[in-house]
Amino acid sequence: MRLNEGCAKCLMDKQREKCADEEYLSEVRQLLENRREDDCSPYMVYLFNEAYARRFGPGKDYGAIKRQYNDLVLGMEARLRDRLRAEADPLAASLALARIGNYIDFGALESVDAETFLSLFEDLSLGEGDRAAYASFLRACAAGKRFLLICDNCGEIALDKLFLEQLHARFPALELTAMVRGGDVLNDATAEDAEYVGIDRLARVVSNGLPIPGTVVKALSPEAREALDGADVILAKGQGNYESLSGQGRRVFYAFLCKCALFTTRFKVPKLTGMLVEEE
C-alpha cells in the first residue's frame, strides 16, 4: 500500500512529538522525501527507529505495557472460552474476538484506553460486510494444508491464541504457523510474547526478521519468506500488515480495526469499525 502525502505528514508529526532534535527531524524529513515508490508506513517507521537509535540509543521500552495487556487478556481467557462455546459459530466469534484485540495499538492511536478496549467485547459477531470474506475464508481453510497467521500487537496476540484454538478444532488438518516481529517495536508481538501467551503450543512461531511493524516482503527472514510463500491460507492482523502486504498480488485475508483517517476513508466506516477483507 503506497504511502500518500497524508500518511507522510502524520508520520512526520509523530516524530516531532517523539523528539525535538532538529538534526534528527531533518534526517526523518530526508527519509520521507527520498522514499521509494513501494516504501510503506511500517518500513518508514523502521528506518526512523534505526536513525533514532544511532543518535540517542534505544527508544521507548514498551515491555511493561506489553506485559500489562497480555496479562489483562490472559486473565479473561476462561470467561472468553466459555462465551465462545456458547456461540452458534465459535470460529466466527473467535475471529471477531481476535479482531477486537487490534485496538491495542500504541502506534496508530493517540491513546489506548483499557475501558474502551473492554467495552468492545460486548459484541462478538462479524458484521454484515464480513460475510462474503468469512465464507471464502472457510472454503480456503477446508481446501488448504498450511495456515499462516501474521500477528500484530501484544494483548491482541492472546486473543489470537483463542482464535487458533477454534481454527484447529474446525480444521484439525491445517498446519498452523504464526509470524511475529523480529525485534522490539512499539507494542508489537515478538517470539517472546508468543511464548508468554502460549501460541507456541498451538502453532510454529517464526520471526519476520527485523523490528518492522508490518510485513515487508523484501525484508523478511528466509524462514518467514518460506512461511509466507508456502501458506495456502494467510490471515494478516492489523493496519500495519495491511499497509505493508496489500497490493502485491497475494491472496490474503485481513482482519483489523480502522483506527486512522486513511482506513476510515478508504473503507468508508466510522473509527474502530472492524473489517474482514479478502485480497485476491
SEVO-423757 format. One record per atom (N, C-alpha, C): atom name; x, y, z; residue number from 1. Coordinates in steps of 0.05 Angstrom, whole numbers. Example, Ala and Ser with C-alpha at 12.3 -4.5 7.8 and 13.67 -1.06 7.14 Angstrom:
<sites>
> torfi,px,py,pz,fivo
> N,264,-114,156,1
> CA,246,-90,156,1
> C,264,-66,156,1
> N,257,-45,142,2
> CA,273,-21,143,2
> C,258,1,157,2
</sites>
This chain:
<sites>
> torfi,px,py,pz,fivo
> N,17,-24,0,1
> CA,0,0,0,1
> C,18,25,0,1
> N,15,41,-21,2
> CA,33,64,-24,2
> C,29,85,-2,2
> N,50,98,6,3
> CA,50,118,27,3
> C,42,145,14,3
> N,18,155,21,4
> CA,9,180,9,4
> C,19,204,26,4
> N,14,228,16,5
> CA,24,251,30,5
> C,11,256,57,5
> N,-14,248,60,6
> CA,-27,250,86,6
> C,-14,232,107,6
> N,-7,208,99,7
> CA,7,190,117,7
> C,35,200,123,7
> N,49,211,103,8
> CA,76,222,107,8
> C,75,245,127,8
> N,55,262,125,9
> CA,52,284,145,9
> C,47,273,173,9
> N,30,252,175,10
> CA,24,240,201,10
> C,49,228,213,10
> N,65,214,196,11
> CA,90,202,206,11
> C,109,224,216,11
> N,111,246,201,12
> CA,128,268,209,12
> C,119,280,235,12
> N,93,284,238,13
> CA,82,296,262,13
> C,88,279,287,13
> N,86,253,283,14
> CA,91,235,306,14
> C,121,235,314,14
> N,138,239,294,15
> CA,167,241,301,15
> C,173,267,315,15
> N,158,288,308,16
> CA,162,314,323,16
> C,153,311,352,16
> N,131,295,356,17
> CA,122,291,384,17
> C,142,274,399,17
> N,156,257,385,18
> CA,175,238,398,18
> C,201,252,405,18
> N,210,271,388,19
> CA,236,283,392,19
> C,237,310,379,19
> N,249,330,393,20
> CA,250,357,383,20
> C,277,364,371,20
> N,295,344,370,21
> CA,322,349,359,21
> C,320,355,329,21
> N,329,378,321,22
> CA,326,387,293,22
> C,343,370,274,22
> N,366,362,282,23
> CA,382,345,264,23
> C,368,318,259,23
> N,357,307,280,24
> CA,343,282,276,24
> C,318,286,258,24
> N,303,307,263,25
> CA,279,313,247,25
> C,286,318,218,25
> N,309,330,214,26
> CA,319,335,186,26
> C,324,308,172,26
> N,336,289,187,27
> CA,341,263,175,27
> C,315,249,169,27
> N,296,251,187,28
> CA,269,239,182,28
> C,257,251,157,28
> N,259,277,155,29
> CA,247,291,132,29
> C,260,282,106,29
> N,287,278,106,30
> CA,301,268,82,30
> C,292,240,75,30
> N,289,223,96,31
> CA,280,196,91,31
> C,252,196,77,31
> N,235,213,86,32
> CA,208,215,74,32
> C,209,226,46,32
> N,225,246,42,33
> CA,227,259,16,33
> C,240,240,-5,33
> N,258,223,4,34
> CA,273,205,-14,34
> C,262,177,-14,34
> N,238,173,-3,35
> CA,227,146,-2,35
> C,222,135,-30,35
> N,223,109,-32,36
> CA,218,96,-58,36
> C,188,92,-61,36
> N,179,87,-85,37
> CA,151,85,-91,37
> C,137,63,-75,37
> N,152,42,-69,38
> CA,140,19,-55,38
> C,144,19,-25,38
> N,156,41,-15,39
> CA,161,43,14,39
> C,134,49,28,39
> N,128,33,49,40
> CA,103,36,63,40
> C,108,48,91,40
> N,87,55,105,41
> CA,89,67,131,41
> C,105,50,151,41
> N,99,24,153,42
> CA,115,8,172,42
> C,145,7,166,42
> N,152,7,141,43
> CA,180,7,134,43
> C,193,34,141,43
> N,179,56,137,44
> CA,189,82,144,44
> C,193,84,174,44
> N,174,73,190,45
> CA,177,73,219,45
> C,203,58,227,45
> N,208,36,214,46
> CA,233,21,219,46
> C,257,38,213,46
> N,257,53,191,47
> CA,280,70,184,47
> C,283,93,204,47
> N,261,104,213,48
> CA,262,125,233,48
> C,274,115,259,48
> N,265,91,267,49
> CA,275,80,293,49
> C,305,74,291,49
> N,314,65,268,50
> CA,342,60,264,50
> C,358,86,266,50
> N,348,107,254,51
> CA,361,133,256,51
> C,361,144,284,51
> N,339,140,298,52
> CA,337,149,326,52
> C,357,135,344,52
> N,359,108,340,53
> CA,377,92,357,53
> C,406,99,352,53
> N,413,106,327,54
> CA,441,114,321,54
> C,448,140,336,54
> N,429,157,339,55
> CA,435,183,352,55
> C,431,183,382,55
> N,411,169,392,56
> CA,403,172,420,56
> C,402,145,436,56
> N,406,123,422,57
> CA,403,97,435,57
> C,375,87,432,57
> N,369,65,446,58
> CA,342,52,442,58
> C,320,72,449,58
> N,297,69,435,59
> CA,274,85,441,59
> C,259,75,465,59
> N,234,84,467,60
> CA,217,77,490,60
> C,214,47,493,60
> N,215,38,517,61
> CA,212,10,524,61
> C,183,4,529,61
> N,170,-13,512,62
> CA,142,-19,516,62
> C,138,-46,531,62
> N,159,-56,543,63
> CA,158,-82,556,63
> C,136,-83,577,63
> N,134,-63,594,64
> CA,114,-63,615,64
> C,85,-62,604,64
> N,82,-45,583,65
> CA,56,-43,570,65
> C,48,-69,557,65
> N,67,-82,543,66
> CA,61,-108,531,66
> C,52,-128,551,66
> N,67,-130,573,67
> CA,60,-149,594,67
> C,33,-142,607,67
> N,27,-116,610,68
> CA,2,-108,622,68
> C,-22,-118,605,68
> N,-21,-115,579,69
> CA,-43,-122,563,69
> C,-44,-152,557,69
> N,-21,-165,556,70
> CA,-21,-194,554,70
> C,-34,-206,579,70
> N,-26,-196,603,71
> CA,-37,-206,628,71
> C,-67,-200,630,71
> N,-75,-176,621,72
> CA,-104,-169,622,72
> C,-120,-190,607,72
> N,-112,-196,582,73
> CA,-127,-215,566,73
> C,-125,-243,577,73
> N,-101,-251,586,74
> CA,-98,-278,597,74
> C,-116,-282,621,74
> N,-120,-261,636,75
> CA,-138,-263,659,75
> C,-167,-266,651,75
> N,-174,-260,626,76
> CA,-201,-263,616,76
> C,-206,-289,601,76
> N,-184,-304,598,77
> CA,-185,-327,580,77
> C,-207,-347,586,77
> N,-210,-355,610,78
> CA,-230,-375,617,78
> C,-258,-366,611,78
> N,-264,-340,618,79
> CA,-291,-329,612,79
> C,-296,-327,582,79
> N,-275,-320,567,80
> CA,-278,-317,538,80
> C,-282,-344,525,80
> N,-268,-364,534,81
> CA,-273,-391,523,81
> C,-301,-400,528,81
> N,-312,-394,551,82
> CA,-340,-401,557,82
> C,-359,-387,538,82
> N,-353,-362,533,83
> CA,-370,-347,514,83
> C,-369,-359,486,83
> N,-345,-367,478,84
> CA,-342,-379,451,84
> C,-357,-405,449,84
> N,-356,-421,470,85
> CA,-370,-447,469,85
> C,-401,-443,466,85
> N,-410,-420,476,86
> CA,-439,-415,475,86
> C,-448,-403,448,86
> N,-430,-397,431,87
> CA,-436,-384,405,87
> C,-444,-406,385,87
> N,-462,-398,366,88
> CA,-471,-416,345,88
> C,-447,-423,327,88
> N,-430,-404,322,89
> CA,-406,-408,305,89
> C,-382,-398,321,89
> N,-370,-416,338,90
> CA,-348,-407,355,90
> C,-324,-396,339,90
> N,-319,-406,315,91
> CA,-296,-396,299,91
> C,-301,-368,290,91
> N,-325,-362,281,92
> CA,-331,-334,273,92
> C,-329,-315,297,92
> N,-339,-324,319,93
> CA,-338,-307,343,93
> C,-309,-303,352,93
> N,-292,-324,350,94
> CA,-264,-322,358,94
> C,-249,-303,339,94
> N,-257,-303,314,95
> CA,-245,-284,295,95
> C,-252,-255,301,95
> N,-278,-251,308,96
> CA,-286,-224,317,96
> C,-272,-216,342,96
> N,-268,-236,360,97
> CA,-254,-231,385,97
> C,-225,-223,381,97
> N,-211,-238,363,98
> CA,-183,-232,357,98
> C,-181,-205,344,98
> N,-201,-197,328,99
> CA,-200,-171,315,99
> C,-204,-148,335,99
> N,-219,-153,356,100
> CA,-222,-133,377,100
> C,-195,-126,390,100
> N,-178,-146,392,101
> CA,-151,-141,403,101
> C,-135,-122,388,101
> N,-142,-117,363,102
> CA,-127,-99,346,102
> C,-129,-70,356,102
> N,-147,-65,375,103
> CA,-149,-39,387,103
> C,-123,-31,402,103
> N,-109,-50,412,104
> CA,-86,-45,430,104
> C,-62,-37,412,104
> N,-62,-13,402,105
> CA,-42,-4,382,105
> C,-31,23,391,105
> N,-7,23,402,106
> CA,5,48,411,106
> C,19,63,389,106
> N,17,53,364,107
> CA,28,67,341,107
> C,6,83,327,107
> N,-17,71,322,108
> CA,-38,84,306,108
> C,-56,102,322,108
> N,-60,96,348,109
> CA,-78,111,365,109
> C,-63,131,382,109
> N,-75,155,386,110
> CA,-63,175,403,110
> C,-63,166,432,110
> N,-83,150,440,111
> CA,-83,139,467,111
> C,-98,112,466,111
> N,-89,94,483,112
> CA,-102,68,486,112
> C,-114,66,513,112
> N,-140,61,514,113
> CA,-155,62,540,113
> C,-166,35,546,113
> N,-159,24,569,114
> CA,-168,-3,576,114
> C,-198,-5,578,114
> N,-211,16,587,115
> CA,-240,15,589,115
> C,-253,14,561,115
> N,-243,29,542,116
> CA,-253,28,515,116
> C,-248,0,503,116
> N,-225,-11,508,117
> CA,-218,-38,499,117
> C,-239,-58,509,117
> N,-244,-58,535,118
> CA,-262,-77,547,118
> C,-290,-74,537,118
> N,-298,-49,530,119
> CA,-325,-45,520,119
> C,-330,-58,493,119
> N,-309,-62,478,120
> CA,-311,-75,452,120
> C,-319,-104,453,120
> N,-316,-116,477,121
> CA,-323,-145,480,121
> C,-353,-150,482,121
> N,-369,-129,482,122
> CA,-398,-133,484,122
> C,-409,-148,460,122
> N,-396,-144,437,123
> CA,-407,-157,412,123
> C,-385,-174,399,123
> N,-390,-200,398,124
> CA,-370,-218,386,124
> C,-380,-229,359,124
> N,-394,-212,345,125
> CA,-404,-221,319,125
> C,-389,-207,296,125
> N,-387,-222,274,126
> CA,-376,-210,249,126
> C,-399,-193,237,126
> N,-391,-171,223,127
> CA,-411,-154,211,127
> C,-422,-164,185,127
> N,-444,-152,176,128
> CA,-456,-159,151,128
> C,-436,-158,128,128
> N,-419,-138,128,129
> CA,-399,-135,107,129
> C,-377,-156,108,129
> N,-375,-171,130,130
> CA,-354,-191,133,130
> C,-362,-218,121,130
> N,-387,-222,115,131
> CA,-398,-249,110,131
> C,-385,-262,85,131
> N,-382,-247,64,132
> CA,-371,-258,39,132
> C,-342,-267,44,132
> N,-326,-250,57,133
> CA,-298,-256,63,133
> C,-296,-280,82,133
> N,-314,-282,101,134
> CA,-313,-304,120,134
> C,-320,-330,106,134
> N,-340,-330,89,135
> CA,-347,-354,74,135
> C,-324,-363,56,135
> N,-310,-344,44,136
> CA,-287,-351,27,136
> C,-264,-361,45,136
> N,-261,-350,69,137
> CA,-241,-359,87,137
> C,-245,-388,95,137
> N,-270,-395,101,138
> CA,-277,-423,108,138
> C,-270,-442,85,138
> N,-277,-434,61,139
> CA,-271,-451,38,139
> C,-241,-455,34,139
> N,-226,-433,38,140
> CA,-197,-435,35,140
> C,-185,-453,56,140
> N,-195,-451,81,141
> CA,-184,-468,102,141
> C,-191,-498,98,141
> N,-215,-503,87,142
> CA,-223,-531,82,142
> C,-206,-543,60,142
> N,-197,-527,41,143
> CA,-182,-537,18,143
> C,-152,-536,23,143
> N,-143,-520,42,144
> CA,-114,-516,46,144
> C,-101,-536,65,144
> N,-74,-535,66,145
> CA,-59,-551,85,145
> C,-43,-534,104,145
> N,-34,-511,96,146
> CA,-17,-494,112,146
> C,-30,-467,117,146
> N,-32,-460,142,147
> CA,-45,-434,150,147
> C,-24,-417,164,147
> N,-23,-391,155,148
> CA,-5,-372,167,148
> C,-21,-349,179,148
> N,-17,-345,205,149
> CA,-28,-321,219,149
> C,-5,-301,222,149
> N,-8,-277,211,150
> CA,11,-256,215,150
> C,2,-238,237,150
> N,15,-240,260,151
> CA,6,-227,284,151
> C,13,-197,284,151
> N,1,-183,304,152
> CA,6,-154,305,152
> C,15,-146,333,152
> N,-4,-140,351,153
> CA,3,-128,377,153
> C,1,-147,400,153
> N,14,-139,422,154
> CA,10,-154,447,154
> C,-18,-149,459,154
> N,-27,-167,475,155
> CA,-55,-166,484,155
> C,-71,-179,462,155
> N,-70,-168,438,156
> CA,-83,-179,415,156
> C,-74,-208,410,156
> N,-48,-213,414,157
> CA,-38,-240,408,157
> C,-49,-261,427,157
> N,-57,-253,451,158
> CA,-70,-272,469,158
> C,-98,-279,459,158
> N,-112,-261,446,159
> CA,-137,-267,433,159
> C,-134,-283,408,159
> N,-111,-278,394,160
> CA,-105,-294,370,160
> C,-102,-324,378,160
> N,-92,-329,402,161
> CA,-90,-357,411,161
> C,-117,-370,413,161
> N,-137,-356,423,162
> CA,-164,-367,425,162
> C,-176,-372,397,162
> N,-169,-355,378,163
> CA,-177,-359,350,163
> C,-164,-384,339,163
> N,-138,-388,344,164
> CA,-124,-411,334,164
> C,-135,-437,346,164
> N,-143,-436,371,165
> CA,-155,-459,383,165
> C,-181,-467,368,165
> N,-197,-448,361,166
> CA,-222,-453,347,166
> C,-216,-462,318,166
> N,-196,-450,306,167
> CA,-189,-457,279,167
> C,-180,-486,278,167
> N,-164,-494,297,168
> CA,-154,-522,298,168
> C,-178,-541,303,168
> N,-196,-533,320,169
> CA,-220,-550,325,169
> C,-236,-554,300,169
> N,-239,-534,284,170
> CA,-255,-535,260,170
> C,-240,-548,237,170
> N,-214,-543,235,171
> CA,-198,-554,213,171
> C,-173,-566,224,171
> N,-175,-590,236,172
> CA,-152,-602,250,172
> C,-129,-610,232,172
> N,-134,-612,206,173
> CA,-113,-620,187,173
> C,-95,-596,180,173
> N,-103,-572,186,174
> CA,-86,-549,179,174
> C,-61,-547,196,174
> N,-38,-543,182,175
> CA,-14,-538,197,175
> C,-13,-508,203,175
> N,-10,-501,228,176
> CA,-12,-473,237,176
> C,16,-461,242,176
> N,20,-437,230,177
> CA,44,-421,235,177
> C,36,-393,242,177
> N,50,-381,261,178
> CA,45,-353,269,178
> C,71,-337,265,178
> N,68,-315,251,179
> CA,91,-298,246,179
> C,90,-273,264,179
> N,113,-267,277,180
> CA,115,-245,295,180
> C,137,-226,286,180
> N,140,-204,300,181
> CA,161,-185,293,181
> C,189,-196,301,181
> N,209,-187,287,182
> CA,236,-196,292,182
> C,251,-181,313,182
> N,238,-162,326,183
> CA,251,-147,348,183
> C,231,-128,360,183
> N,239,-115,381,184
> CA,220,-97,395,184
> C,214,-72,379,184
> N,189,-68,374,185
> CA,180,-43,360,185
> C,152,-37,371,185
> N,149,-14,383,186
> CA,123,-6,395,186
> C,114,-28,414,186
> N,88,-35,413,187
> CA,78,-57,430,187
> C,72,-81,413,187
> N,86,-84,391,188
> CA,81,-107,373,188
> C,92,-133,386,188
> N,80,-155,377,189
> CA,87,-181,389,189
> C,112,-193,376,189
> N,129,-203,394,190
> CA,153,-217,385,190
> C,151,-247,393,190
> N,171,-263,386,191
> CA,171,-291,393,191
> C,169,-295,423,191
> N,181,-278,438,192
> CA,180,-280,468,192
> C,151,-276,477,192
> N,137,-257,465,193
> CA,109,-252,473,193
> C,91,-275,464,193
> N,97,-287,441,194
> CA,81,-310,432,194
> C,84,-333,451,194
> N,108,-337,461,195
> CA,113,-359,480,195
> C,99,-352,507,195
> N,99,-327,515,196
> CA,88,-318,540,196
> C,58,-324,541,196
> N,44,-320,519,197
> CA,15,-325,519,197
> C,7,-353,511,197
> N,27,-369,501,198
> CA,22,-397,495,198
> C,15,-403,466,198
> N,20,-384,448,199
> CA,15,-390,420,199
> C,33,-412,409,199
> N,57,-413,421,200
> CA,76,-433,411,200
> C,67,-462,416,200
> N,47,-465,434,201
> CA,36,-492,439,201
> C,15,-500,418,201
> N,7,-481,401,202
> CA,-13,-486,380,202
> C,-1,-484,352,202
> N,19,-468,349,203
> CA,29,-462,322,203
> C,60,-459,323,203
> N,72,-465,300,204
> CA,100,-459,297,204
> C,103,-428,295,204
> N,121,-417,311,205
> CA,125,-388,312,205
> C,150,-381,296,205
> N,147,-362,277,206
> CA,170,-353,261,206
> C,173,-322,264,206
> N,197,-313,262,207
> CA,203,-284,264,207
> C,204,-272,236,207
> N,194,-248,233,208
> CA,196,-235,207,208
> C,224,-224,201,208
> N,242,-225,221,209
> CA,270,-219,217,209
> C,280,-192,226,209
> N,262,-172,227,210
> CA,271,-145,235,210
> C,249,-132,252,210
> N,256,-112,267,211
> CA,236,-97,283,211
> C,219,-78,265,211
> N,205,-89,247,212
> CA,188,-74,228,212
> C,159,-79,236,212
> N,143,-58,241,213
> CA,115,-62,250,213
> C,96,-69,227,213
> N,104,-88,210,214
> CA,89,-96,187,214
> C,103,-120,174,214
> N,93,-126,150,215
> CA,105,-149,135,215
> C,115,-139,109,215
> N,140,-131,109,216
> CA,154,-121,85,216
> C,168,-144,72,216
> N,158,-154,50,217
> CA,167,-179,38,217
> C,197,-178,32,217
> N,207,-156,21,218
> CA,236,-154,14,218
> C,254,-156,39,218
> N,243,-151,63,219
> CA,259,-151,87,219
> C,255,-176,105,219
> N,239,-195,96,220
> CA,233,-218,112,220
> C,257,-236,115,220
> N,258,-249,138,221
> CA,279,-270,141,221
> C,273,-293,123,221
> N,292,-310,116,222
> CA,287,-333,99,222
> C,265,-351,109,222
> N,264,-355,136,223
> CA,244,-372,148,223
> C,216,-360,144,223
> N,214,-334,148,224
> CA,189,-320,145,224
> C,180,-320,116,224
> N,198,-315,98,225
> CA,191,-315,69,225
> C,181,-343,61,225
> N,194,-363,71,226
> CA,185,-391,64,226
> C,157,-396,75,226
> N,152,-386,100,227
> CA,125,-390,112,227
> C,104,-374,96,227
> N,111,-350,87,228
> CA,92,-334,71,228
> C,86,-347,44,228
> N,107,-355,30,229
> CA,104,-366,3,229
> C,91,-393,4,229
> N,95,-408,26,230
> CA,85,-435,27,230
> C,57,-438,39,230
> N,46,-416,48,231
> CA,20,-417,61,231
> C,-3,-419,40,231
> N,-22,-436,46,232
> CA,-46,-438,29,232
> C,-67,-418,38,232
> N,-67,-411,63,233
> CA,-85,-391,74,233
> C,-70,-372,91,233
> N,-73,-345,87,234
> CA,-59,-325,102,234
> C,-79,-306,115,234
> N,-78,-303,141,235
> CA,-94,-282,155,235
> C,-74,-263,168,235
> N,-75,-238,159,236
> CA,-57,-217,169,236
> C,-73,-198,187,236
> N,-63,-193,211,237
> CA,-78,-177,230,237
> C,-66,-148,230,237
> N,-84,-129,232,238
> CA,-76,-101,237,238
> C,-70,-84,213,238
> N,-71,-58,217,239
> CA,-67,-39,196,239
> C,-39,-41,184,239
> N,-19,-44,201,240
> CA,9,-45,191,240
> C,14,-67,172,240
> N,2,-91,178,241
> CA,5,-113,159,241
> C,-10,-108,133,241
> N,-33,-95,135,242
> CA,-47,-88,111,242
> C,-31,-68,94,242
> N,-21,-47,107,243
> CA,-6,-27,92,243
> C,19,-38,78,243
> N,32,-57,91,244
> CA,57,-67,80,244
> C,54,-91,61,244
> N,32,-106,63,245
> CA,29,-130,48,245
> C,9,-128,25,245
> N,-10,-110,27,246
> CA,-31,-109,6,246
> C,-20,-98,-20,246
> N,-34,-105,-42,247
> CA,-27,-95,-68,247
> C,-4,-109,-81,247
> N,3,-133,-71,248
> CA,26,-148,-82,248
> C,18,-173,-97,248
> N,-8,-177,-102,249
> CA,-16,-199,-118,249
> C,-19,-225,-103,249
> N,-20,-224,-76,250
> CA,-23,-248,-60,250
> C,-52,-250,-50,250
> N,-62,-274,-47,251
> CA,-88,-278,-35,251
> C,-84,-277,-5,251
> N,-95,-256,8,252
> CA,-91,-252,37,252
> C,-118,-243,48,252
> N,-125,-254,71,253
> CA,-147,-244,87,253
> C,-136,-225,108,253
> N,-149,-203,112,254
> CA,-140,-183,131,254
> C,-162,-178,152,254
> N,-154,-177,177,255
> CA,-173,-170,199,255
> C,-161,-148,216,255
> N,-176,-126,219,256
> CA,-165,-103,234,256
> C,-188,-85,242,256
> N,-182,-66,260,257
> CA,-200,-44,266,257
> C,-190,-19,251,257
> N,-208,-3,241,258
> CA,-200,21,227,258
> C,-195,43,248,258
> N,-169,51,251,259
> CA,-161,68,273,259
> C,-151,95,264,259
> N,-149,100,238,260
> CA,-139,127,230,260
> C,-154,135,205,260
> N,-151,160,197,261
> CA,-166,171,174,261
> C,-161,156,148,261
> N,-137,146,144,262
> CA,-131,131,120,262
> C,-150,108,117,262
> N,-155,93,138,263
> CA,-172,69,137,263
> C,-201,76,138,263
> N,-209,95,155,264
> CA,-238,102,156,264
> C,-247,113,129,264
> N,-229,128,116,265
> CA,-236,140,90,265
> C,-236,118,68,265
> N,-216,101,69,266
> CA,-214,80,48,266
> C,-238,61,49,266
> N,-246,54,73,267
> CA,-268,34,75,267
> C,-295,47,82,267
> N,-295,74,84,268
> CA,-320,89,88,268
> C,-335,79,113,268
> N,-322,78,135,269
> CA,-333,68,160,269
> C,-325,86,183,269
> N,-339,86,206,270
> CA,-331,101,229,270
> C,-305,90,242,270
> N,-293,105,258,271
> CA,-269,97,272,271
> C,-275,73,290,271
> N,-256,54,292,272
> CA,-257,29,307,272
> C,-277,9,296,272
> N,-285,13,271,273
> CA,-301,-8,257,273
> C,-283,-32,251,273
> N,-293,-56,256,274
> CA,-278,-80,250,274
> C,-282,-88,221,274
> N,-260,-96,208,275
> CA,-261,-104,180,275
> C,-249,-132,176,275
> N,-262,-148,159,276
> CA,-250,-173,149,276
> C,-252,-171,119,276
> N,-229,-169,106,277
> CA,-229,-165,77,277
> C,-210,-186,64,277
> N,-217,-193,40,278
> CA,-201,-212,25,278
> C,-189,-198,1,278
> N,-163,-202,-3,279
> CA,-150,-192,-27,279
> C,-142,-215,-44,279
> N,-152,-216,-68,280
> CA,-146,-238,-87,280
> C,-118,-235,-98,280
</sites>
